[in-house]
Structure formats: structure tokens, C-alpha cells
Amino acid sequence: MKRKLLSAVVIAMMMLAASKPAAAQQRYIVRTTGGLNSVLNLCLSANCQVEGSLDGPVGQTYLVKSTGNILQALLGGVVNLLEALLGIQSIEPDRALPIPLPPIHNAPYGLTDTTAVNYFGSVVTHGYAAQPAGQIIRLIDAHNGFGVSGSGIVAVIDTGVDVNHPVLVPVLLPGYDFTRNQPGASEWLDWPLQNGTVPGQQTGVVQQSSAAILDQSSAAILDGQPCAAFGHGTMTSGLVHLAAPTAKILPLKAFTANGTGYLSNIIAALYYAVQHKANVVNMSFDLSTPSQALSQAVSYANKANVILVAAAGNESTSARVYPAAISGYVMGVASTTDWDARSSFSNYGSADVWIAAPGEYVISTFPGGSYAAASGTSFSAPLVAGTTALLLNAKTGLNQSQAASALSHGRLLTPDLNHGRLDAYQAISAWKSSGSGWSW
């Protein structure tokens, strides 16, 4: 009986496909409980091709391409019937996430403070190690007071990294490039980028309020397309390193240097992070609308005790953005000034924000063994991710709920920033003195 019903559905879908004109090739994310065979059966009927698994051995999330209209039609309500017959749970369009072009500003003093200093075994500039952002969140107090410098693996889903940057080399793991489906996560593969855009439907952004502020010799690098986001991943990685200089960093390249990347790449990167033993994941990007497949990947990470941190966004709104607004599963991070006020560009409100951290003119590593400064919640989030690696170093057994509870011991500012501005020392103190069973 089930086979007859399935045949009827197949015939109906073939008739529907034949009755509509062919459309341009589209990308879809399909979630299923029936494994690869169920998606292959779907594509046999729907004139689509299975590109591959997004969740590795889990075998429940797949990227599919279609040159017809049938999958778009399925989005309108046939999914319930397919769920019963094939195990299909959801079909959603794969989205491309572009970055807006930001302005260039004058460089902060710290970029000219190039005195070499030792920073937990790496030679860095004094301007990077002693910058206001680190002082504000009390990194030195945390490092010295508790004898911690970070442990575990922090995955950074971003544009990749300068794999040869001398500051980062000691802590970088090999990583993976989901934009090319190959090992390694070098940003230099996109330089110069030949294709300035990635086609897509609904959009989100890799979050940055202002482009990296560079020294005079390299100031042209971010001056417009096609490489407006070049260095973004190296900078977020460098800020994880600033907070947790001995934690390992797993770079996962889901975005190109023009700041665009498919939602499917992000989902695949999140599953990859969990399956390659990451303890923390930093996500400096956002989507304006939710995704079932992304929510499922987030849930998968939480069940594996992987702690998730995301930028709250730079739209100066309290509207929900994702993954920061996936309540109870992700810690959204807002940006503050060096004077403990909310940055004018930062999103706000408890839907998106769990905690805030400095995010204006923050100095970090930049491709070519150099440094740059930038503003945005992109650069607040990795300070929180790095501080989470300090919590791991202070005491084992940390999960999402416990990390959130510890990090909530910040400096209270305005109600729209929820638990206020990050205080690394207070967070570690709270975690070390806590019992089990915390919840947020």
C-alpha cells in the first residue's frame, strides 16, 4: 500500500513538473529522517540532484540542486505528505549571505604601537596585546588571577584565515574550506577574487560595521569590492587568540573574501566543528530570517556540549537575527564602546543579546603577518568565544547553559544589553565557585 501511495506521489510530481516551464538552477537544503535514499527518491521525482551531505555521518541534511520548479512547489505544502512517505522533514532555499560595503576610518593609536612583546609564546605588538578592549574585559586579571590562558578548540566559521600569520601559527588547526570543498582554510585563495557576487535569495550578513583600518602600506586592501571582507576571518581568529592565547583555533571557511557565503556552507561547517571536537564555535554573521536546518545544526551542537557564540548584528535594531536569536542555544553578543555604552550600530534587546563586549576599533591580526583595527559585533563575539575557552581552562565540564550563566556575570549597563558588558575575571570566578545544574 505504501509503495502504491509513493508511486502516486511520484506521478503527481512528474505531472506538476511537466506542466511548468523550466527554471534556473536553484539550491535547496533538505532535512530527512530517511537518509540519503529518501532524498535520492525525492530527486528522482523532482528533477533535482543531490550535491552531498551537510552533516557528515549524521545523514539527515543534504544540499540539493534543481533545474525545475518542483521543489519550489513542495515548499507550498506537500512536505507533510512526503514526510509520511519519504521521511522528508523540511525543504528550504539555500541562501547567500552578503556583506555590506563599510566605510574606512582613521586608524586608532594602537596600530602604530608596534613594540614587540611576548604574549604566551608568540611575538605580538604591544598595541595588540595591551589594547583597550582587553583591558576593559579584564583579560590580564583573568589570565594572571586564575592561571588560565585558554584550552580546548574554538572553531571560527568565517572567511578563513591567514594560515601563515606568525601570531596564529602555533594555535591553528588545519581547518576546512567549504566554499571549495577541500581541506585548508586560507583566505589567500580568494585574493584576488574573480567573481564579486554569489547569487542567492534571502540575505544575511557577515557582520562588520567598518572595514579593517589598516596601516598606510596596506590601506588599499579593503577599499571596495571584490575583497571587502578579506581579512575578516583572520581578525576574528586573532581576537579569540587575544582572549585565549593557548586555545586551539579551527578555521572553517564558509564565506569568500567578498563577504558572501551560502547558508549550506555554514550548516556544513557547524556539523564539521562538532565532529572534529570543537568545544566552542564563533559565528560572526547573521540571517534576518530563521532556518530550520540551521536550528537543527545548532541543536546538534548543543547536545554535544559545544558552546555557541554569535554576533548580534549591526543593524541598530531589536529585531531578531539568527543564529543569535536561537534562544537557549546560542549566546548573542552586542558591541560596546570603550566607554561602556552600546555602540550606535549594535543590535540590542534580549532576543538577540546575552552579553556585550567591546567592538569599536578593536585591533587584531590581519593577513600578511600584519594587524588591523575594525568595528562591529563581528569583533565583539570572538572576545566572548575566547573567554569561554578560558572557562574551559579553569574547570572542566562546561556546557552551553553553564557558560551562559558564568558569562552573565558582567558589568550591568542598560537593560537593552541584557547582562551587560563582559568581565572575563568575574565570569571565571563565578564558574569556579559554581555547583552543577545551572540554567539560563
TORDO-707154 format. One line per field, with one value per residue (C-alpha): x, y, z; residue number from 1; residue in three letters. Coordinates in nm, 2 decimals. Layout:
BEGIN
c1 <- c(X, ...)
c2 <- c(Y, ...)
c3 <- c(Z, ...)
num <- c(NUM, ...)
residu <- c(ala, ...)
// end
This chain:
BEGIN
c1 <- c(0.00, 0.28, 0.45, 0.13, 0.09, 0.46, 0.40, 0.10, 0.30, 0.58, 0.33, 0.17, 0.51, 0.61, 0.29, 0.34, 0.70, 0.58, 0.31, 0.55, 0.83, 1.19, 1.35, 1.71, 1.91, 1.82, 1.98, 1.78, 1.86, 1.66, 1.62, 1.51, 1.48, 1.51, 1.87, 2.03, 1.78, 1.49, 1.65, 1.75, 1.39, 1.28, 1.52, 1.42, 1.07, 1.15, 1.42, 1.69, 2.04, 2.19, 2.51, 2.61, 2.56, 2.59, 2.60, 2.86, 2.78, 2.45, 2.30, 1.99, 2.07, 2.16, 2.22, 2.01, 2.01, 1.71, 1.66, 1.28, 1.00, 0.90, 1.10, 0.96, 0.61, 0.68, 0.76, 0.39, 0.25, 0.33, 0.60, 0.36, 0.27, 0.64, 0.73, 0.50, 0.62, 0.99, 1.08, 1.13, 1.11, 1.18, 1.29, 1.42, 1.60, 1.98, 2.06, 2.36, 2.48, 2.64, 2.83, 2.76, 3.04, 3.16, 3.35, 3.71, 3.80, 4.11, 4.34, 4.35, 4.67, 4.73, 4.81, 5.12, 5.23, 5.44, 5.68, 5.74, 5.63, 5.60, 5.24, 5.21, 5.48, 5.40, 5.57, 5.30, 5.28, 5.22, 4.93, 4.75, 4.83, 4.76, 4.47, 4.17, 3.93, 4.14, 4.18, 3.81, 3.71, 4.00, 4.19, 4.52, 4.34, 4.18, 4.50, 4.71, 4.45, 4.34, 4.65, 4.45, 4.53, 4.27, 4.22, 4.01, 3.93, 3.75, 3.61, 3.57, 3.31, 3.42, 3.62, 3.91, 4.24, 4.60, 4.74, 5.09, 5.03, 5.32, 5.09, 4.83, 5.05, 5.12, 4.75, 4.59, 4.45, 4.42, 4.06, 3.84, 3.72, 3.35, 3.35, 3.58, 3.50, 3.86, 4.09, 4.25, 4.10, 4.33, 4.19, 4.47, 4.29, 4.04, 4.30, 4.23, 3.87, 3.75, 3.37, 3.24, 2.90, 2.73, 2.37, 2.11, 1.76, 1.71, 2.02, 2.21, 2.55, 2.89, 2.88, 3.12, 3.04, 3.35, 3.62, 3.95, 4.16, 4.50, 4.84, 4.94, 5.12, 4.82, 4.53, 4.40, 4.34, 3.98, 3.89, 3.58, 3.49, 3.57, 3.75, 3.56, 3.57, 3.93, 4.09, 3.76, 3.83, 4.20, 4.07, 3.81, 4.06, 4.31, 4.06, 3.99, 4.37, 4.38, 4.14, 4.26, 4.62, 4.68, 4.34, 4.35, 4.17, 3.99, 3.93, 3.62, 3.59, 3.22, 3.25, 3.46, 3.66, 3.37, 3.18, 2.93, 2.87, 2.58, 2.37, 2.45, 2.82, 2.75, 2.54, 2.81, 3.08, 2.88, 2.84, 3.21, 3.31, 3.12, 3.25, 3.61, 3.59, 3.54, 3.44, 3.34, 3.21, 3.23, 2.98, 3.03, 2.74, 2.36, 2.05, 1.73, 1.50, 1.52, 1.63, 1.51, 1.83, 2.04, 1.83, 1.88, 2.26, 2.26, 2.06, 2.31, 2.60, 2.43, 2.36, 2.74, 2.81, 2.96, 2.92, 2.79, 2.86, 2.72, 2.74, 2.41, 2.43, 2.50, 2.15, 2.09, 1.76, 1.60, 1.46, 1.55, 1.86, 1.99, 2.16, 2.20, 1.82, 1.80, 1.72, 1.88, 2.12, 2.34, 2.48, 2.43, 2.70, 2.64, 2.91, 3.01, 3.23, 3.55, 3.33, 3.08, 2.80, 2.62, 2.78, 2.54, 2.54, 2.49, 2.17, 2.01, 1.74, 1.73, 1.61, 1.95, 2.18, 2.30, 2.61, 2.81, 3.18, 3.40, 3.36, 3.49, 3.83, 3.94, 4.29, 4.36, 4.57, 4.54, 4.67, 5.03, 5.16, 5.01, 4.75, 4.43, 4.15, 3.78, 3.44, 3.13, 2.97, 3.18, 3.47, 3.29, 3.17, 3.52, 3.62, 3.33, 3.42, 3.78, 3.67, 3.47, 3.79, 3.93, 3.63, 3.72, 4.08, 3.96, 3.73, 3.61, 3.26, 3.13, 2.82, 2.61, 2.39, 2.69, 2.89, 2.60, 2.55, 2.91, 2.94, 2.63, 2.84, 2.92, 2.91, 2.55, 2.49, 2.15, 1.86, 1.88, 2.22, 2.07, 2.36, 2.58, 2.94, 3.17, 3.40, 3.63, 3.76, 3.41, 3.29, 3.58, 3.53, 3.16, 3.23, 3.50, 3.27, 2.96, 2.79, 2.62, 2.28, 2.30, 2.04, 1.98)
c2 <- c(0.00, 0.24, 0.17, 0.24, 0.57, 0.66, 0.58, 0.81, 1.09, 1.04, 1.06, 1.37, 1.54, 1.44, 1.59, 1.91, 1.93, 1.88, 2.15, 2.43, 2.59, 2.50, 2.75, 2.84, 2.60, 2.66, 2.53, 2.37, 2.23, 1.91, 1.76, 1.40, 1.11, 0.86, 0.91, 0.95, 0.71, 0.93, 1.23, 1.03, 0.92, 1.28, 1.39, 1.10, 1.25, 1.62, 1.66, 1.75, 1.64, 1.56, 1.75, 1.60, 1.57, 1.88, 1.69, 1.42, 1.08, 1.21, 1.16, 1.39, 1.71, 1.74, 2.01, 1.96, 2.15, 2.17, 2.30, 2.27, 2.42, 2.11, 2.17, 2.53, 2.38, 2.14, 2.44, 2.52, 2.23, 1.89, 1.84, 1.68, 1.40, 1.35, 1.33, 1.04, 0.86, 0.95, 1.09, 1.44, 1.69, 2.02, 2.18, 2.53, 2.75, 2.78, 3.14, 3.35, 3.59, 3.91, 4.17, 4.55, 4.77, 4.96, 5.30, 5.34, 5.54, 5.68, 5.43, 5.41, 5.48, 5.11, 5.02, 5.25, 5.09, 4.82, 4.74, 4.36, 4.18, 3.82, 3.70, 3.35, 3.22, 3.44, 3.77, 4.03, 4.41, 4.59, 4.77, 4.44, 4.28, 4.59, 4.74, 4.89, 4.60, 4.35, 4.59, 4.66, 4.30, 4.23, 3.98, 4.03, 3.99, 3.67, 3.53, 3.61, 3.57, 3.22, 3.10, 3.04, 3.11, 2.90, 2.53, 2.33, 2.41, 2.72, 2.68, 3.01, 2.99, 3.29, 3.38, 3.16, 3.27, 3.37, 3.02, 3.16, 3.45, 3.42, 3.51, 3.24, 2.96, 2.80, 2.75, 2.70, 2.36, 2.27, 2.36, 2.32, 2.53, 2.48, 2.73, 2.49, 2.17, 2.10, 2.08, 2.40, 2.74, 3.00, 3.34, 3.40, 3.16, 3.44, 3.71, 3.85, 3.73, 3.70, 3.68, 3.96, 3.82, 3.49, 3.46, 3.39, 3.47, 3.60, 3.75, 3.80, 3.94, 3.86, 4.13, 4.42, 4.78, 4.92, 4.78, 4.69, 5.01, 4.93, 5.09, 5.31, 5.04, 4.82, 5.06, 4.98, 4.62, 4.67, 4.97, 4.82, 4.51, 4.24, 4.17, 4.38, 4.11, 4.00, 3.95, 3.92, 3.56, 3.64, 3.92, 3.72, 3.44, 3.69, 3.81, 3.46, 3.43, 3.76, 3.63, 3.27, 3.26, 2.89, 2.76, 2.59, 2.76, 2.56, 2.79, 2.69, 2.89, 2.93, 3.28, 3.42, 3.74, 3.94, 3.85, 3.61, 3.25, 3.00, 2.90, 2.54, 2.61, 2.75, 2.44, 2.21, 2.40, 2.37, 2.00, 1.97, 2.17, 1.93, 1.62, 1.75, 1.80, 2.18, 2.30, 2.65, 2.79, 3.16, 3.28, 3.64, 3.66, 3.68, 3.60, 3.81, 3.51, 3.17, 2.84, 2.50, 2.33, 2.58, 2.54, 2.16, 2.20, 2.43, 2.17, 1.90, 2.11, 2.18, 1.81, 1.75, 2.02, 2.25, 2.62, 2.86, 3.23, 3.46, 3.83, 4.01, 4.21, 4.57, 4.70, 4.90, 4.72, 4.48, 4.27, 3.91, 3.78, 3.43, 3.23, 3.49, 3.47, 3.10, 3.14, 2.90, 2.75, 3.05, 3.34, 3.66, 3.93, 4.31, 4.57, 4.84, 5.14, 5.19, 5.40, 5.12, 5.25, 5.05, 5.11, 5.31, 5.03, 4.74, 4.54, 4.53, 4.36, 4.03, 3.84, 3.89, 3.98, 3.77, 3.98, 4.26, 4.32, 4.60, 4.62, 4.96, 5.00, 4.66, 4.56, 4.22, 4.01, 4.06, 3.87, 3.92, 3.89, 4.24, 4.40, 4.59, 4.75, 4.72, 4.78, 4.56, 4.29, 4.05, 4.15, 4.15, 3.79, 3.63, 3.80, 3.61, 3.29, 3.33, 3.39, 3.07, 2.89, 3.04, 2.90, 2.56, 2.60, 2.70, 2.40, 2.11, 2.00, 2.32, 2.32, 2.59, 2.66, 2.68, 2.90, 3.14, 3.16, 3.23, 3.49, 3.67, 3.80, 4.11, 4.48, 4.58, 4.87, 4.94, 4.69, 4.66, 4.49, 4.22, 4.10, 4.40, 4.41, 4.10, 4.08, 3.78, 3.78, 3.77, 3.51, 3.27, 3.34, 3.26, 2.94, 2.82, 2.87, 2.73, 2.40, 2.19, 2.24, 2.60, 2.71, 3.03)
c3 <- c(0.00, 0.09, -0.24, -0.43, -0.25, -0.32, -0.69, -0.69, -0.54, -0.80, -1.09, -0.94, -0.90, -1.26, -1.39, -1.19, -1.33, -1.68, -1.65, -1.55, -1.75, -1.65, -1.41, -1.35, -1.12, -0.76, -0.44, -0.15, 0.19, 0.26, 0.60, 0.63, 0.87, 0.58, 0.50, 0.16, -0.01, 0.07, -0.08, -0.39, -0.43, -0.39, -0.66, -0.89, -0.89, -0.86, -1.13, -0.89, -0.80, -0.46, -0.42, -0.09, 0.28, 0.50, 0.83, 0.76, 0.92, 1.07, 0.73, 0.78, 0.60, 0.23, -0.03, -0.34, -0.68, -0.90, -1.26, -1.24, -1.03, -0.84, -0.52, -0.50, -0.53, -0.25, -0.02, -0.05, 0.15, 0.00, 0.26, 0.51, 0.27, 0.18, 0.54, 0.59, 0.28, 0.25, 0.59, 0.45, 0.73, 0.56, 0.23, 0.23, -0.02, 0.03, 0.09, 0.01, 0.28, 0.15, 0.35, 0.30, 0.19, 0.50, 0.53, 0.62, 0.93, 1.08, 1.25, 1.63, 1.81, 1.89, 1.53, 1.55, 1.88, 1.71, 2.00, 2.00, 2.32, 2.42, 2.45, 2.58, 2.35, 2.04, 1.95, 1.90, 1.90, 2.23, 2.06, 2.01, 2.35, 2.56, 2.36, 2.55, 2.46, 2.65, 2.95, 2.96, 2.99, 3.24, 3.04, 3.22, 3.56, 3.44, 3.29, 3.60, 3.87, 3.77, 3.58, 3.27, 2.90, 2.72, 2.64, 2.40, 2.04, 1.92, 1.57, 1.37, 1.09, 0.88, 0.56, 0.65, 0.80, 0.71, 0.78, 0.79, 1.03, 1.29, 1.58, 1.49, 1.35, 1.69, 1.76, 1.42, 1.33, 0.95, 0.91, 0.60, 0.31, 0.24, -0.04, -0.24, -0.06, 0.02, 0.33, 0.45, 0.52, 0.37, 0.30, 0.04, -0.21, -0.26, -0.34, -0.59, -0.61, -0.97, -0.91, -0.70, -0.61, -0.51, -0.64, -0.38, -0.25, 0.10, 0.26, 0.58, 0.66, 0.78, 1.05, 1.04, 1.09, 0.95, 0.73, 0.88, 0.95, 0.81, 0.82, 0.54, 0.34, 0.31, 0.34, -0.01, 0.06, 0.18, -0.04, -0.20, -0.39, -0.48, -0.15, 0.10, 0.37, 0.31, 0.65, 0.84, 0.95, 1.04, 1.26, 1.44, 1.49, 1.63, 1.89, 2.00, 2.04, 2.23, 2.49, 2.50, 2.36, 2.41, 2.29, 1.95, 1.67, 1.40, 1.09, 0.89, 0.57, 0.48, 0.33, 0.04, 0.06, -0.08, 0.23, 0.08, 0.16, 0.13, 0.43, 0.34, 0.39, 0.74, 0.83, 0.70, 0.89, 1.22, 1.18, 1.09, 1.41, 1.63, 1.46, 1.48, 1.86, 1.88, 2.22, 2.12, 1.79, 1.70, 1.44, 1.33, 1.09, 1.10, 0.90, 0.91, 0.89, 1.07, 0.91, 1.02, 0.90, 1.09, 1.41, 1.38, 1.34, 1.65, 1.85, 1.74, 1.86, 2.20, 2.26, 2.20, 2.47, 2.21, 2.32, 2.05, 2.03, 1.76, 1.66, 1.75, 1.43, 1.33, 1.22, 1.53, 1.59, 1.84, 1.55, 1.58, 1.38, 1.36, 1.50, 1.78, 1.85, 1.88, 2.25, 2.50, 2.24, 2.13, 2.31, 2.10, 2.16, 2.12, 2.08, 2.33, 2.31, 2.52, 2.75, 2.82, 2.61, 2.34, 2.00, 1.78, 1.51, 1.75, 1.77, 2.12, 2.33, 2.50, 2.19, 2.02, 2.31, 2.60, 2.67, 2.52, 2.46, 2.32, 1.94, 1.82, 1.66, 1.81, 1.70, 1.57, 1.34, 0.96, 0.66, 0.56, 0.92, 0.99, 1.21, 1.15, 1.35, 1.29, 1.44, 1.46, 1.66, 1.45, 1.67, 2.00, 1.96, 1.94, 2.27, 2.43, 2.25, 2.37, 2.72, 2.70, 2.63, 2.95, 3.14, 2.99, 3.12, 3.47, 3.52, 3.31, 3.24, 3.08, 2.87, 2.70, 3.00, 3.24, 3.01, 2.97, 3.34, 3.41, 3.13, 3.26, 3.55, 3.35, 3.43, 3.40, 3.17, 3.01, 3.00, 2.62, 2.67, 2.89, 3.12, 3.03, 2.93, 2.95, 3.25, 3.20, 3.56, 3.71, 3.46, 3.56, 3.93, 3.90, 3.71, 3.95, 4.25, 4.09, 4.15, 3.89, 3.74, 3.63, 3.38, 3.19)
num <- c(1, 2, 3, 4, 5, 6, 7, 8, 9, 10, 11, 12, 13, 14, 15, 16, 17, 18, 19, 20, 21, 22, 23, 24, 25, 26, 27, 28, 29, 30, 31, 32, 33, 34, 35, 36, 37, 38, 39, 40, 41, 42, 43, 44, 45, 46, 47, 48, 49, 50, 51, 52, 53, 54, 55, 56, 57, 58, 59, 60, 61, 62, 63, 64, 65, 66, 67, 68, 69, 70, 71, 72, 73, 74, 75, 76, 77, 78, 79, 80, 81, 82, 83, 84, 85, 86, 87, 88, 89, 90, 91, 92, 93, 94, 95, 96, 97, 98, 99, 100, 101, 102, 103, 104, 105, 106, 107, 108, 109, 110, 111, 112, 113, 114, 115, 116, 117, 118, 119, 120, 121, 122, 123, 124, 125, 126, 127, 128, 129, 130, 131, 132, 133, 134, 135, 136, 137, 138, 139, 140, 141, 142, 143, 144, 145, 146, 147, 148, 149, 150, 151, 152, 153, 154, 155, 156, 157, 158, 159, 160, 161, 162, 163, 164, 165, 166, 167, 168, 169, 170, 171, 172, 173, 174, 175, 176, 177, 178, 179, 180, 181, 182, 183, 184, 185, 186, 187, 188, 189, 190, 191, 192, 193, 194, 195, 196, 197, 198, 199, 200, 201, 202, 203, 204, 205, 206, 207, 208, 209, 210, 211, 212, 213, 214, 215, 216, 217, 218, 219, 220, 221, 222, 223, 224, 225, 226, 227, 228, 229, 230, 231, 232, 233, 234, 235, 236, 237, 238, 239, 240, 241, 242, 243, 244, 245, 246, 247, 248, 249, 250, 251, 252, 253, 254, 255, 256, 257, 258, 259, 260, 261, 262, 263, 264, 265, 266, 267, 268, 269, 270, 271, 272, 273, 274, 275, 276, 277, 278, 279, 280, 281, 282, 283, 284, 285, 286, 287, 288, 289, 290, 291, 292, 293, 294, 295, 296, 297, 298, 299, 300, 301, 302, 303, 304, 305, 306, 307, 308, 309, 310, 311, 312, 313, 314, 315, 316, 317, 318, 319, 320, 321, 322, 323, 324, 325, 326, 327, 328, 329, 330, 331, 332, 333, 334, 335, 336, 337, 338, 339, 340, 341, 342, 343, 344, 345, 346, 347, 348, 349, 350, 351, 352, 353, 354, 355, 356, 357, 358, 359, 360, 361, 362, 363, 364, 365, 366, 367, 368, 369, 370, 371, 372, 373, 374, 375, 376, 377, 378, 379, 380, 381, 382, 383, 384, 385, 386, 387, 388, 389, 390, 391, 392, 393, 394, 395, 396, 397, 398, 399, 400, 401, 402, 403, 404, 405, 406, 407, 408, 409, 410, 411, 412, 413, 414, 415, 416, 417, 418, 419, 420, 421, 422, 423, 424, 425, 426, 427, 428, 429, 430, 431, 432, 433, 434, 435, 436, 437, 438, 439, 440)
residu <- c(met, lys, arg, lys, leu, leu, ser, ala, val, val, ile, ala, met, met, met, leu, ala, ala, ser, lys, pro, ala, ala, ala, gln, gln, arg, tyr, ile, val, arg, thr, thr, gly, gly, leu, asn, ser, val, leu, asn, leu, cys, leu, ser, ala, asn, cys, gln, val, glu, gly, ser, leu, asp, gly, pro, val, gly, gln, thr, tyr, leu, val, lys, ser, thr, gly, asn, ile, leu, gln, ala, leu, leu, gly, gly, val, val, asn, leu, leu, glu, ala, leu, leu, gly, ile, gln, ser, ile, glu, pro, asp, arg, ala, leu, pro, ile, pro, leu, pro, pro, ile, his, asn, ala, pro, tyr, gly, leu, thr, asp, thr, thr, ala, val, asn, tyr, phe, gly, ser, val, val, thr, his, gly, tyr, ala, ala, gln, pro, ala, gly, gln, ile, ile, arg, leu, ile, asp, ala, his, asn, gly, phe, gly, val, ser, gly, ser, gly, ile, val, ala, val, ile, asp, thr, gly, val, asp, val, asn, his, pro, val, leu, val, pro, val, leu, leu, pro, gly, tyr, asp, phe, thr, arg, asn, gln, pro, gly, ala, ser, glu, trp, leu, asp, trp, pro, leu, gln, asn, gly, thr, val, pro, gly, gln, gln, thr, gly, val, val, gln, gln, ser, ser, ala, ala, ile, leu, asp, gln, ser, ser, ala, ala, ile, leu, asp, gly, gln, pro, cys, ala, ala, phe, gly, his, gly, thr, met, thr, ser, gly, leu, val, his, leu, ala, ala, pro, thr, ala, lys, ile, leu, pro, leu, lys, ala, phe, thr, ala, asn, gly, thr, gly, tyr, leu, ser, asn, ile, ile, ala, ala, leu, tyr, tyr, ala, val, gln, his, lys, ala, asn, val, val, asn, met, ser, phe, asp, leu, ser, thr, pro, ser, gln, ala, leu, ser, gln, ala, val, ser, tyr, ala, asn, lys, ala, asn, val, ile, leu, val, ala, ala, ala, gly, asn, glu, ser, thr, ser, ala, arg, val, tyr, pro, ala, ala, ile, ser, gly, tyr, val, met, gly, val, ala, ser, thr, thr, asp, trp, asp, ala, arg, ser, ser, phe, ser, asn, tyr, gly, ser, ala, asp, val, trp, ile, ala, ala, pro, gly, glu, tyr, val, ile, ser, thr, phe, pro, gly, gly, ser, tyr, ala, ala, ala, ser, gly, thr, ser, phe, ser, ala, pro, leu, val, ala, gly, thr, thr, ala, leu, leu, leu, asn, ala, lys, thr, gly, leu, asn, gln, ser, gln, ala, ala, ser, ala, leu, ser, his, gly, arg, leu, leu, thr, pro, asp, leu, asn, his, gly, arg, leu, asp, ala, tyr, gln, ala, ile, ser, ala, trp, lys, ser, ser, gly, ser, gly, trp, ser, trp)
// end
